[in-house]
């Protein structure tokens, strides 16, 4: 699985903001972003939000207070996915699949930080799923395929082939 520090580097490249130095905190393995004034921001979601704010691409955080709350919720959910076991991951995929039933992106119809973080978390998960398992999560697969088609989001990750039609009966 992609390291949290590498996720933040990918985000820095995506938004084109200032490339603040990053390191991994040894005890907990969480990223530490060193900002220009000598202070540090600790944690994936906090650091990612800082990177987005510094870039000026505030739409990635949500267009209004309600959207910002949803982005924050799903960004934290992305971090929690890493800590779960296989059963909790299946539950998470089911919840996300239900949530995405009537949405193009996590927040309605535009790409946000939540989409980017979830994409990076779910890439190895979806790569490991078989065709039949993917078909149980058609909304997640549709969303994932949409997000991965943004080259600046995908960056170094390989594009996954997401089948949309059943090939067996």
N, C-alpha and C positions, 0 to 999 in steps of 0.2 A: 504494500500500500504506500502511496505517495506520502512523504513526510509532510508534516504541517509547515515546516520551514519552506519546503519546495512549493507547497500550495501558495504560500504568501509571495514567493518570488514570481510564480506564474501570474498571480494577481497584479503584482507591481508591473510586470511586462504588459499585461492586458490593458490596464488603465493609463499607462504611460506617465504615471506620477513620479515623484522623486523616489529613487531607489535607496531607501534607508537601510542601514546595515541590519542583518538578521542573524540570530544565533538560536541554538536550542538549549533551553535550560536543562542542565544535566539531571537534576533530581526528578523532575516530573515529565521531561521530554516536551514541554510546551515551547512554542516560539516566543522569542523576545525581540521586539522591534525597537531599535535605538533611534530616537527622533532627534532632530537638529538641536534642541535646547539642552541636550545632555540627559534628558529623562528617558525612560523606557516604558513601553507598553507590553504587557505580558498576556499571552493567550491568543488563540487563533482568531476568534470572533472580534475581540477588541482590537487586535492588530489589523485585521482585514478592514474593519470599519475606519480605522485611522488612515490606512493606505488609500481607501476610496475618497475620504474627505480631503486628504492632501492633494489628490489628483484633480479635484473639482468636479468629478463625475457623480454628483450627489444623487442622480436618478437611480443609481445602483442600490442605494439605501432605501428607496421608496419615495413616492411623490407626495404623500401626505402622512399624517400621524398613524392612521390605520395601516397603511402599506408598510411603513417603517416598523411597526410592531410585528407584522407578519414576516417581514424579512428577518428581523431579529430572532423570532421564534424558530424559523426553519434553519437559520444559520447555526443556532445552538443545537438543533436537532441533528444537523450534519456532524457536529462534533461528537454527539452522543452515539451516533451510529458506529463509530470506531471502537467504542468501549463495550459493545454488546456481544452476545454469543450468537450462534446460528439461529436459534429460535427467535430471539429478539430482532434479528435482522429480517427474518421472514415477516414478523409482525410489522416492522417498520415499512417494509416494501408494500405490504397490504394497505397500511394507513396512507402512505404516500400515493398509492394507486387510486384509492378512493378520493383523496383530496384533489388529484389532478383530473378527475373525470370530466370536469367542465372548465378546465383552465389550460391555456397554452403554456404559461410559465407559472412559477410559484405564486407570483402576485399578478394574476390576471393575464394581461397581454404584453408585458414587457420584461426583459431580462433584468434580473437583480443579483445582488451578491449572494442571496440564498440559492439561486439557480447555479451559480458558479461553484460555490462550496459543495453543494449536493452532487453536482456533476463529478467533481474530483473525488468525492467519497465513494460514489456509486460505480465509477468506471471499473475498478477491479471486480466488484460484485457482479455486475452485469456481464462482464467478460467471462466469468466462471459459470454463469447459468446456461443451461441447455435451452433448446428451442421451446420445449414444452413448459419449462419453468418461466421463460420470458413471456409466453402467451398468457400466463396467469396474471401478469402485470402489464397489460397492454397500454395503459395510460402512462405508466412510468417509462416504458420503452418509447412511446411516441414523444414524450417530453424529452427524454434523454437524447433521442435521435435529432430532435430539433436543436437542442443546446449544443450537441457535438458538431453541428454543421457551422458553428461560428468558429473559424480557425483560430481567432485570438483567444477563445476560451479553451479550446482543445489543446493548442500549442503542441507539446511534445508527445501527448498521449495518442496512441493509435486510434483511428476511427473504427468503431465496432459496427459490424453488419447487423442491423436490426430488421428482422423479417416482419412484414406487416400482414402477410397472407398465410393462412394455414397450408402446409404442404403435405399434410397427412389427414386421414379421417379417423 
